[in-house]
Amino acid sequence: MAKLSFAFAAAVCTAAGLSAQQPFEIWPGATSLTSRGGIATTASGELHQGFHAAQNAGLGDNGTSCTVGGMRVVAQDQVGATTGTFNIRLRQGSDAAGPGTLATDSLGYFGPVNLPASTNPGAVAWIMTLTFAPVTVPTGGFFSAGVELLTEISGTDFVSVHVTNAGPNGQHASSVDMAWQIIAGAVSHPASKPCWRIGLILPQNALQAANVDNVGTLAHFGNGGYFPNTRLTGVLSQGLAFRVFHNLGAGGAAVVLTSLGGVAAPTSVFGINNRVYLNLPTLMAVQMTAGPSDGSTLPSLGNGIGALPSLGGFALTFQAAVVNPAAGTIDMTNAVVTTLL
């Protein structure tokens, strides 16, 4: 891994209309390092952020299928004066084994992606927002978004991806590792249970959960949202928050609902757009939180009050309904699962 030092960052869009698409990124708000994982600069390989079926369902749901319309990657070039290049790929696979490596496992492959030119001789990081024709992804199954890093000419001039290690996520020590790498055809986890800054661009809306710690009541929308640290008790105990992105922005009213247990099979409900992934027989009558659908943090369960106890793996499924007051319509977001280990 390389130290996280860079001259400047810039956002680059390869297509118009991003205001009609929403991001979904497993990132707690702080970056630890920039890294190639276990991929040497003299070799090529892939870094993948897994979207595990046990933690996610319905990402990009349009009522009949699920699609992804782009990816957001934070990539770093150690020598900005040269032009770094990488490719991007979506793969299906499984929670246990990670992204599949067969030709039939590739859901989409795009590139080359050239980092912007820079006159800076030092390291430069770029936020790359890349859009493409919608790619169908599994509705309730595992898939991953990856960056293919190429063989570099120099051991000091290379492309890497920003990453956050477990610490800033504040996640439970027994949380599931959702970061993957493919080196010489072999699939493995990189060190430190990180989350790569490799996210999705969804066509309409997105829901994320965050764990909230006792340091400034910070909400971390990373692995800790799936696996809050229930080992912390008393005043150190964590809380829970959410955020909802929708094309309506602040014009939409979001309500976060919950059911007991994991996600259910997708269900179409009359009068509601998109499909419902909540377990309707165990649907709780009390809403978790509500607020605008502009990505604002929506507090739910406070920290320091023992709101998230250790329950040996008990799961809660969350899904938001976004109301368009002007049109009187309701859109359901994706579902996320928080597990109380």
C-alpha positions in Angstrom: 0.0 0.0 0.0 1.1 3.6 -0.6 0.6 6.5 1.7 -2.5 8.6 1.0 -0.8 11.7 -0.3 -1.9 13.5 -3.5 -1.8 16.9 -5.1 -5.5 17.5 -5.8 -8.7 15.7 -6.7 -11.2 16.4 -9.5 -14.5 15.0 -10.5 -14.8 13.7 -14.0 -18.0 12.6 -15.7 -18.1 10.7 -18.9 -21.7 11.2 -19.6 -24.4 13.8 -19.0 -27.5 13.3 -16.9 -25.9 12.3 -13.6 -28.6 14.2 -11.7 -31.0 11.5 -12.7 -28.9 8.7 -11.2 -27.9 8.1 -7.6 -24.7 6.8 -6.0 -24.3 3.7 -3.8 -20.9 3.5 -2.1 -19.8 1.5 0.9 -17.5 4.2 2.4 -17.6 5.6 6.0 -16.4 9.0 5.0 -12.7 8.6 5.7 -10.0 7.1 3.5 -7.0 5.1 5.0 -4.7 4.5 2.1 -4.4 4.1 -1.6 -3.6 0.5 -2.6 -3.3 -2.1 -5.3 -4.1 -4.8 -2.7 -1.9 -7.8 -3.4 -1.4 -6.9 -7.1 2.3 -6.1 -7.8 3.1 -3.2 -10.2 4.7 -5.8 -12.5 1.4 -7.7 -12.7 -2.3 -7.1 -13.5 -5.3 -8.0 -11.5 -8.7 -6.8 -10.3 -9.9 -5.1 -7.1 -13.6 -5.7 -6.3 -16.1 -4.3 -3.9 -18.6 -7.0 -3.2 -22.3 -6.3 -2.8 -23.2 -9.4 -0.9 -26.7 -10.9 -1.1 -27.0 -11.3 2.7 -26.5 -7.5 3.1 -28.1 -6.1 -0.1 -31.1 -6.7 -2.3 -32.8 -4.8 -5.1 -29.9 -2.5 -6.0 -31.2 -0.6 -9.1 -34.7 -2.2 -8.9 -37.0 -0.9 -11.7 -40.0 -3.0 -10.8 -39.1 -6.0 -13.0 -35.3 -6.3 -12.8 -32.2 -4.6 -11.3 -29.7 -2.6 -13.3 -26.6 -0.5 -12.7 -25.9 2.5 -14.9 -22.3 3.3 -13.9 -19.5 3.2 -11.4 -17.7 5.7 -9.2 -14.0 5.1 -8.5 -11.4 7.1 -6.6 -8.2 6.2 -8.4 -4.7 7.6 -7.8 -1.8 8.0 -10.2 1.5 8.2 -8.4 3.0 10.4 -11.1 0.3 12.8 -12.4 2.4 13.9 -15.4 1.9 10.5 -17.0 -1.5 9.2 -18.0 -2.6 6.1 -16.0 -5.1 3.7 -17.3 -7.5 1.0 -15.9 -10.5 -1.0 -16.9 -13.8 -1.6 -15.0 -15.8 -4.8 -14.6 -19.0 -6.1 -13.0 -19.1 -9.8 -12.0 -21.6 -12.1 -10.4 -20.5 -14.8 -7.9 -21.4 -15.7 -4.3 -21.0 -14.3 -0.8 -18.7 -17.1 0.2 -16.4 -17.3 -2.8 -16.6 -13.7 -4.1 -16.6 -12.7 -7.8 -16.6 -15.5 -10.2 -13.8 -15.7 -12.8 -15.6 -17.6 -15.6 -16.5 -15.8 -18.8 -20.1 -16.3 -17.9 -19.6 -14.5 -14.6 -18.7 -11.2 -16.3 -21.7 -8.9 -16.3 -20.0 -6.0 -18.0 -16.5 -4.9 -19.0 -15.5 -1.4 -20.0 -12.3 0.4 -20.8 -9.7 1.6 -21.2 -10.4 4.4 -18.7 -7.7 7.0 -19.0 -7.0 9.2 -16.0 -7.1 12.9 -16.9 -3.8 14.6 -17.9 -2.0 16.6 -15.2 1.1 18.7 -15.2 1.7 17.7 -11.5 4.8 15.4 -11.2 3.5 14.1 -7.8 0.6 11.8 -6.9 -2.8 12.9 -8.1 -6.2 11.3 -7.1 -9.3 11.5 -9.2 -12.9 10.9 -8.5 -14.0 9.1 -11.7 -17.8 8.9 -12.3 -18.3 6.6 -15.3 -21.6 5.9 -16.9 -22.6 3.2 -19.4 -25.7 1.6 -20.8 -27.6 -0.2 -18.1 -26.2 -3.6 -17.0 -28.6 -6.1 -15.5 -27.3 -7.4 -12.1 -28.7 -10.1 -9.8 -31.8 -9.0 -8.0 -31.1 -10.9 -4.8 -27.7 -12.5 -5.5 -24.1 -11.5 -5.1 -22.4 -9.2 -7.6 -19.3 -7.0 -7.4 -17.9 -3.9 -9.0 -14.2 -4.0 -9.8 -11.2 -2.1 -11.2 -8.8 -4.0 -13.4 -5.3 -2.6 -12.7 -2.8 -3.1 -15.5 0.9 -4.0 -15.5 3.0 -0.8 -14.8 6.3 0.1 -16.4 7.6 1.6 -13.2 7.4 0.5 -9.6 7.0 4.1 -8.6 4.5 5.2 -11.3 1.3 3.2 -10.9 -2.4 3.4 -10.6 -4.1 2.4 -7.3 -7.5 2.7 -5.7 -8.4 4.5 -2.4 -9.4 2.2 0.4 -10.7 2.4 4.0 -9.5 -0.2 6.5 -11.8 -1.6 9.2 -10.9 1.0 11.9 -12.7 4.1 10.4 -15.7 1.9 9.6 -16.1 1.1 13.3 -17.5 -2.3 12.4 -17.8 -5.4 14.5 -14.6 -7.5 14.6 -16.6 -10.5 13.2 -18.1 -8.6 10.4 -18.2 -10.2 6.9 -15.3 -9.2 4.6 -16.8 -7.7 1.5 -13.6 -6.6 -0.3 -12.1 -8.9 -2.9 -9.2 -9.2 -5.3 -8.4 -11.4 -8.3 -4.7 -12.1 -8.8 -3.6 -14.6 -11.5 -7.1 -16.0 -11.6 -7.3 -16.6 -7.8 -9.9 -14.9 -5.7 -9.0 -13.7 -2.2 -9.6 -10.9 0.4 -7.0 -8.1 0.7 -5.8 -7.4 4.2 -7.6 -5.5 6.9 -11.3 -6.0 5.9 -11.3 -2.8 3.9 -13.9 -1.2 1.7 -12.7 0.0 -1.7 -13.8 3.3 -3.0 -15.6 1.6 -5.9 -19.3 2.4 -5.9 -22.3 2.0 -8.1 -24.4 4.5 -10.0 -28.1 3.4 -9.7 -30.8 4.6 -12.1 -33.2 6.1 -9.5 -32.7 5.8 -5.8 -30.5 4.3 -3.1 -30.8 3.5 0.7 -27.8 3.1 3.0 -27.5 2.4 6.7 -24.7 3.8 9.0 -23.4 3.0 12.4 -23.2 6.0 14.7 -20.3 6.2 17.2 -19.8 8.3 20.3 -17.2 10.6 18.8 -19.1 13.6 17.7 -22.1 11.3 16.8 -20.6 10.5 13.4 -22.5 8.4 11.0 -20.3 5.9 9.0 -21.9 4.7 5.8 -19.5 1.8 5.4 -19.3 -1.8 6.6 -20.4 -0.7 10.1 -23.8 0.0 8.8 -24.2 -3.6 8.0 -22.3 -4.8 11.1 -22.3 -2.2 13.9 -20.0 -2.9 16.8 -22.4 -4.4 19.3 -19.4 -5.2 21.6 -19.5 -1.6 22.7 -21.9 -1.0 25.6 -23.1 1.8 27.8 -22.0 5.3 26.8 -19.8 3.7 24.1 -22.6 1.9 22.4 -23.3 2.7 18.7 -26.5 3.9 17.2 -28.0 3.8 13.7 -28.7 6.3 10.9 -29.8 6.2 7.3 -29.6 8.2 4.1 -31.8 8.1 1.0 -30.9 9.3 -2.4 -33.7 9.8 -5.0 -33.9 11.7 -8.3 -36.5 13.9 -6.5 -33.8 15.2 -4.2 -35.2 17.3 -1.4 -38.5 17.2 -3.1 -39.1 13.6 -2.1 -40.2 12.5 1.4 -38.5 9.3 2.5 -39.7 6.9 5.2 -37.4 4.1 6.3 -39.3 0.9 7.2 -38.0 -2.3 8.8 -38.8 -6.0 9.1 -37.4 -8.8 11.2 -35.0 -11.2 9.6 -33.3 -11.2 6.2 -34.7 -10.0 2.9 -37.7 -11.6 1.4 -38.3 -12.5 -2.2 -39.2 -9.4 -4.2 -42.9 -8.6 -4.2 -44.9 -6.3 -6.3 -47.5 -4.2 -4.4 -50.3 -2.4 -6.2 -49.8 1.3 -6.1 -46.1 1.2 -5.3 -43.4 1.4 -7.8 -40.4 -0.9 -7.6 -40.5 -4.1 -5.6 -40.8 -4.7 -1.9 -38.0 -6.7 -0.2 -39.3 -6.4 3.4 -40.7 -9.5 5.1 -44.3 -8.3 5.3 -45.4 -10.7 8.1 -42.7 -9.3 10.4 -43.0 -5.7 9.2 -42.7 -3.3 12.2 -45.4 -0.7 12.6 -42.9 2.0 13.8 -40.9 3.8 11.1 -37.1 4.0 11.7 -36.8 7.6 10.5 -38.1 10.0 7.9 -36.8 13.0 6.0 -35.8 14.3 2.5 -34.5 12.0 -0.2 -31.4 14.2 -0.9 -28.8 12.1 0.8 -29.0 13.9 4.1 -28.1 11.9 7.2 -31.4 10.8 8.9 -30.8 9.9 12.5 -32.6 6.8 13.8 -31.3 5.1 17.0 -29.1 7.2 19.2 -25.6 6.2 20.3 -24.7 5.7 24.0 -28.0 4.2 25.0 -27.5 0.5 24.2 -29.9 0.7 21.2 -28.0 -2.0 19.3 -27.4 -4.9 21.6 -25.4 -8.1 20.7 -28.0 -10.6 19.5 -25.8 -13.4 18.0 -26.5 -12.6 14.4 -30.1 -11.3 14.5 -30.9 -9.5 11.2 -33.0 -6.4 10.5 -34.0 -5.5 6.9 -34.5 -1.9 6.0 -36.1 -0.4 2.9 -37.3 3.1 2.3 -40.5 4.4 0.6 -40.0 7.7 -1.2 -43.2 9.7 -1.7 -43.6 12.3 -4.5 -46.1 14.7 -2.9 -46.8 16.4 -6.2 -47.5 13.3 -8.2 -48.8 11.1 -5.3 -46.5 8.3 -6.3 -44.4 6.0 -4.1 -41.0 4.5 -5.0 -39.3 1.8 -3.0 -35.5 1.8 -2.6 -33.2 -1.1 -2.4 -33.1 -3.1 0.9 -30.1 -3.3 3.3 -29.6 -5.7 6.1 -28.0 -4.8 9.5 -26.8 -7.7 11.5 -26.5 -7.5 15.3 -23.6 -9.9 16.0 
